[in-house]
Amino acid sequence: MAATMSPAGPAESVNLGGRPASHQLRVARETTARLVEHVLTTARCQDLTGEIGRSAVADIAEVCVALAADVLDSGVQPTSAELSRLSQSAGTWARAGVPLAPIQHAFHEGFSVGLRMVAGCAVDSDYPALVDGTVLMFGLLDVVSEAVASAYLDEYKTAAAQDHEQTHAIVTALLAGDPEAARIAERVGIELASGYEVLAVHFPPHEDETETPGGNDAAAGYKLARITSALSRYSSPMPPLALLSASGGTILVPDATPAAAEELVASLSEAAGVPVSAATAFAKPERVSDAADNVYELLRLVQRLNYPPAVYRISDLALEFQIARPGIGRRHLTRLLDPLRQTPDLLPTLEAFVATEANRKKAAKQLVCHPNTVDYRLKRIEQITGVDPMKSSGLRALHAALIADSLDSKQ
């Protein structure tokens, strides 16, 4: 006999085979055990065995079986209060770091088994009742899925906000050279590493960042979300600590390998869809503040010199780093080039010669002229400045002068 139907669906119990459809769920002792065994042997749910535990899965299965039986008997979906046990469990799973996808799949698998058990009691004349029961079970699955996902995401957002605040406090303390940094980390349950790769990073605008304020803000937000997601997936014994905006920021990679900076920046560049520039240095916790000052100075130097996006260290740009500091030496280097400004083509020739690592033919190709023309201009540079660019010592001096001149022109 089918349940009595209301305009919204079943209003009374669903009967199959001459008795309540809930009978199989309420009386069969092996019902919960069968559900649990099926769920935990399903490939997409096997991770739950270690992360949630068999007993926890069994408890939730028992709750769902009872809810399904009540719905089949009453024709009414459970209230939020009646779903509170599932909501609490979902919050616990979020705090434990259990992924949401296998949890949701486990519920779907469990409901599939339960529906088959209920339908197994039906006879040929029970088709209308079987439809009613199936509709109720699908409705229950929808209600349960929504309750579990909402509770999970609410807890996840809360935990993420707390993690962000904790990370902000630790990174701020390390960057400020706060002697209490270790105590702050201990208070929030994070152990400081023995050393950090300190990265100053720059994220240029993505092509989706338009001139309109709304479009620009949205695209920048999406870019930052992709960067943050890539950072969270970075594989290391301890997660990186970061303070980032859509244009850049600071990343501290704990106990990093020699290639960690390049690997991480490559990952962030791919995620952001933009070429990321970074400057990096390794430091012990108490020296992070000094290292951060240096890498930010180095990153600004890279940008002023229009160097291509890459990962830079002090060792890569020691000459440029030193020349960037104001003083009599830098003024002397800048003045060295002044006489060349009076003759067209000499400065561009010197720049091309330096850029091609003193290769006359490559410089000539870049300048679209004959190599002999390059030779003539280099000889003129020697006559005017008194420095021979064909000698290694002279080329180093002129290269330094070009760097100083480039820095001065961008001040």
C-alpha positions in Angstrom: 0.0 0.0 0.0 1.4 3.4 -1.0 1.5 6.2 1.4 -1.2 8.9 1.4 0.0 11.7 -0.8 -0.2 15.4 -0.1 0.4 18.1 -2.8 4.0 18.4 -1.5 4.6 14.6 -1.4 4.1 11.7 1.1 2.4 12.6 4.3 2.2 9.2 5.9 4.5 6.2 6.3 5.6 4.4 3.2 4.7 0.7 3.1 6.4 -2.0 1.0 5.6 -5.7 1.0 2.8 -5.2 3.4 4.8 -3.5 6.2 6.6 -0.2 6.8 9.5 0.5 4.4 11.5 1.5 7.5 11.2 -2.0 8.9 14.4 -3.2 7.1 16.3 -0.3 8.5 15.1 -0.6 12.0 15.3 -4.3 12.6 18.3 -5.6 10.6 21.2 -5.5 13.0 23.7 -5.8 10.1 22.3 -2.6 8.4 24.8 -0.2 9.9 27.6 -2.7 9.5 26.8 -3.2 5.8 26.7 0.5 5.2 30.0 1.1 6.9 31.8 -1.8 5.2 30.5 -0.6 1.8 31.5 3.0 2.4 35.0 2.2 3.7 35.8 -0.1 0.8 34.8 2.4 -1.8 37.9 3.7 -3.5 37.0 7.4 -3.1 36.2 6.9 0.6 39.1 4.8 1.7 41.0 7.8 3.1 38.3 8.1 5.8 39.4 4.9 7.5 42.5 6.6 8.8 41.4 10.2 9.1 37.9 9.8 10.6 38.2 6.3 11.8 35.8 3.3 11.5 34.0 4.0 14.7 33.2 7.6 13.7 31.9 6.4 10.3 29.8 3.8 12.1 28.3 6.4 14.5 27.3 8.7 11.6 25.9 5.7 9.6 23.7 4.8 12.6 22.4 8.4 12.8 21.6 8.4 9.0 19.9 5.0 9.2 17.6 6.3 12.1 16.9 9.5 10.1 16.0 7.5 7.0 13.6 5.3 9.0 11.9 8.3 10.6 11.5 10.0 7.2 10.0 6.9 5.7 7.6 6.6 8.6 6.5 10.2 8.8 7.0 11.6 5.3 8.6 14.7 6.8 12.2 15.7 6.5 14.3 16.3 9.7 14.7 19.7 11.2 18.0 21.5 11.8 17.9 20.4 15.4 17.6 16.8 14.4 20.5 17.2 12.0 22.7 18.8 14.7 24.7 15.6 15.3 25.7 15.5 11.6 26.5 19.2 11.7 28.8 18.8 14.7 30.6 15.9 13.1 31.1 18.0 9.9 32.7 20.7 12.0 35.0 18.2 13.6 36.1 16.8 10.3 36.9 20.3 9.0 39.1 21.1 12.0 40.8 17.7 11.5 41.6 18.6 7.9 39.5 15.8 6.4 38.7 16.7 2.7 35.0 17.4 2.0 34.8 15.4 -1.2 35.3 11.9 0.3 32.9 12.9 3.1 30.1 13.8 0.6 30.8 10.7 -1.4 30.5 8.6 1.7 27.0 9.9 2.3 26.0 9.3 -1.2 27.3 5.7 -1.1 25.6 5.1 2.2 22.3 6.3 1.0 22.6 4.2 -2.1 23.0 1.1 -0.1 20.1 2.0 2.2 17.8 2.7 -0.7 18.6 -0.7 -2.2 17.9 -2.4 1.1 14.5 -0.7 1.4 13.6 -1.4 -2.3 14.4 -5.1 -1.8 11.2 -5.5 0.2 8.9 -4.2 -2.6 6.6 -6.4 -4.6 5.1 -5.7 -8.0 2.1 -3.8 -6.7 4.3 -1.4 -4.6 5.6 0.7 -7.5 3.8 3.9 -6.4 5.0 3.4 -2.8 8.5 2.7 -4.0 8.5 6.0 -6.0 7.3 7.8 -2.8 10.1 6.2 -0.7 12.7 7.0 -3.3 11.6 10.7 -3.4 11.8 10.8 0.4 15.3 9.3 0.4 16.6 11.7 -2.2 15.1 14.6 -0.3 16.8 13.4 2.9 20.1 13.1 1.1 19.7 16.7 -0.1 18.9 17.9 3.4 21.8 16.0 5.0 24.3 17.1 2.3 23.4 20.7 2.7 23.7 20.5 6.5 27.0 18.7 6.4 28.5 21.0 3.7 27.3 24.2 5.4 28.7 23.2 8.8 31.9 22.0 7.3 32.5 25.2 5.3 31.5 27.4 8.3 34.1 25.7 10.5 36.7 25.7 7.7 36.2 29.5 7.2 36.5 30.1 10.9 39.7 27.9 11.1 41.1 29.7 8.1 40.5 33.1 9.6 42.2 32.0 12.8 45.2 30.6 10.9 45.5 33.8 9.0 45.5 35.8 12.2 48.1 33.5 13.8 50.3 33.6 10.7 50.0 37.4 10.6 51.1 37.7 14.2 54.1 35.4 13.7 55.3 36.9 10.4 54.8 40.4 11.8 56.9 39.5 14.9 59.7 37.9 12.8 59.8 40.9 10.4 59.9 43.3 13.3 62.8 41.4 15.0 60.5 40.9 18.0 62.4 38.9 20.6 59.0 37.5 21.7 58.5 35.8 18.2 59.2 32.4 19.5 56.8 32.8 22.4 54.1 34.1 20.1 54.5 31.1 17.9 54.4 28.8 20.8 51.2 30.4 22.1 49.4 29.7 18.8 50.8 26.2 18.5 53.4 26.8 15.8 57.0 25.8 16.1 59.5 28.2 14.6 61.9 26.6 12.1 65.7 26.7 12.5 65.9 29.0 9.5 63.8 30.6 6.8 64.1 31.4 3.1 62.9 35.0 3.2 61.2 36.0 -0.1 60.1 39.4 -1.2 57.7 38.8 -4.1 56.1 41.0 -6.7 52.9 40.1 -8.6 52.3 42.3 -11.7 48.7 42.9 -12.8 47.0 40.1 -14.6 45.6 40.9 -18.0 42.1 40.5 -16.5 42.7 43.4 -14.1 41.0 46.2 -16.1 40.9 49.9 -15.6 37.4 49.9 -14.1 37.6 49.8 -10.3 35.1 46.9 -9.9 36.7 44.7 -12.6 40.2 45.5 -11.3 39.4 44.6 -7.7 37.6 41.4 -8.7 40.4 40.2 -11.0 43.0 41.1 -8.4 41.1 39.1 -5.8 40.9 36.1 -8.0 44.6 36.3 -8.7 45.4 36.5 -5.0 43.1 33.5 -4.3 44.9 31.4 -6.9 48.3 32.4 -5.4 47.1 31.6 -1.9 45.8 28.2 -3.0 49.1 27.4 -4.7 51.0 28.4 -1.6 48.9 26.1 0.6 49.7 23.2 -1.7 53.4 23.8 -1.5 55.0 20.6 -0.2 57.3 21.1 2.7 57.7 19.7 6.3 56.1 22.9 7.6 53.8 25.2 5.6 55.2 28.6 4.5 54.2 31.7 6.4 53.1 34.6 4.2 51.7 38.1 4.3 50.5 38.8 0.7 48.4 41.3 -1.2 47.5 41.2 -4.9 50.7 43.1 -5.8 53.1 41.1 -3.6 54.4 40.6 -0.1 56.6 38.4 2.1 56.9 34.6 2.2 58.9 32.7 4.8 59.7 29.2 3.7 60.8 27.1 6.8 63.9 24.9 6.6 64.0 25.3 2.8 66.0 23.3 0.3 68.4 25.2 -2.0 65.9 25.1 -4.9 62.8 25.9 -2.8 62.6 29.6 -3.8 62.7 28.8 -7.6 60.2 26.0 -7.2 57.8 28.0 -5.2 58.0 31.1 -7.5 57.4 28.9 -10.5 54.3 27.4 -8.9 53.0 30.9 -7.9 53.7 32.2 -11.4 51.7 29.4 -13.0 48.8 29.8 -10.6 48.7 33.6 -10.9 49.1 33.6 -14.7 51.7 36.4 -14.3 55.6 36.3 -14.3 56.6 36.7 -10.6 59.7 38.5 -9.5 61.3 37.6 -6.2 64.4 38.4 -4.2 65.5 35.9 -1.5 67.9 35.3 1.3 68.2 32.6 4.0 68.2 33.7 7.6 67.8 32.3 11.1 64.6 33.4 12.9 66.4 36.2 14.8 67.8 37.6 11.5 64.6 37.4 9.4 64.1 41.2 9.9 67.5 42.1 8.5 67.1 39.6 5.7 63.7 41.1 4.8 65.2 44.6 4.5 67.9 43.3 2.2 65.6 41.3 -0.1 63.1 44.2 -0.4 66.0 46.5 -1.3 67.2 43.9 -3.9 63.7 43.5 -5.3 63.3 47.3 -5.8 66.7 47.3 -7.5 65.6 44.6 -9.9 62.5 46.6 -10.8 64.5 49.8 -11.2 66.9 48.1 -13.6 64.0 46.4 -15.5 65.6 43.0 -15.0 63.4 40.1 -16.2 61.2 38.2 -13.7 63.2 35.6 -11.9 64.5 34.7 -8.4 67.4 36.9 -7.4 69.9 36.7 -4.6 72.5 39.2 -3.3 75.2 37.0 -4.9 73.6 37.4 -8.3 73.6 41.2 -8.1 76.4 42.1 -5.7 77.8 44.7 -8.1 74.4 46.3 -8.7 73.5 46.1 -5.0 76.7 48.0 -4.0 76.4 50.6 -6.8 72.8 51.3 -5.7 74.1 52.9 -2.5 74.7 56.7 -2.9 78.2 58.0 -2.5 81.2 59.4 -4.2 82.0 56.2 -6.0 78.6 56.2 -7.7 78.8 59.8 -8.6 82.2 59.2 -10.2 80.8 56.3 -12.3 77.9 58.4 -13.5 80.2 61.2 -14.6 82.3 58.7 -16.5 79.6 58.5 -19.1 78.8 62.2 -19.4 81.2 62.8 -22.4 79.5 60.0 -24.4 76.1 61.8 -24.3 77.4 64.4 -26.7 78.0 61.8 -29.5 75.0 59.8 -30.9 75.1 56.0 -30.9 78.0 55.7 -28.4 75.9 54.9 -25.3 73.6 52.5 -27.1 76.7 50.7 -28.6 78.2 50.4 -25.1 74.9 49.1 -23.7 74.6 46.5 -26.5 78.2 45.4 -26.1 77.7 44.9 -22.3 74.4 43.2 -22.8 75.9 40.7 -25.3 78.8 40.0 -22.9 81.4 41.7 -25.2 80.4 39.9 -28.3 81.0 42.2 -31.3 78.9 40.3 -33.8 75.9 40.0 -31.5 76.1 43.6 -30.6 76.3 44.6 -34.3 73.2 42.4 -35.0 71.3 44.0 -32.1 72.3 47.5 -33.4 71.7 46.6 -37.0 75.1 47.7 -38.2 78.5 46.1 -39.3 80.9 44.7 -36.6 83.5 47.1 -37.9 81.2 50.0 -37.0 81.0 48.5 -33.4 84.8 48.4 -33.3 85.0 52.0 -34.4 82.5 53.2 -31.8 84.3 51.2 -29.0 87.5 52.9 -30.0 85.8 56.3 -29.8 84.5 55.4 -26.3 88.1 54.7 -25.2 89.4 57.9 -26.7 86.6 60.0 -25.0 86.5 58.3 -21.6 90.1 57.0 -21.3 88.6 53.6 -20.5 89.1 50.7 -22.9 85.9 48.6 -23.2 87.9 45.9 -25.0 89.8 45.1 -21.8 88.1 43.2 -19.0 89.0 45.9 -16.4 87.7 48.7 -18.6 84.5 46.8 -19.4 83.8 46.2 -15.7 84.1 49.9 -15.0 81.9 50.9 -17.9 79.3 48.3 -17.0 79.2 49.7 -13.4 78.9 53.1 -14.9 75.9 52.0 -16.9 74.2 50.5 -13.8 74.8 53.7 -11.8 73.4 55.8 -14.7 70.3 53.6 -15.0 69.7 53.9 -11.3 70.1 57.7 -11.4 67.7 58.1 -14.3 64.9 56.3 -12.4 65.2 58.3 -9.2 
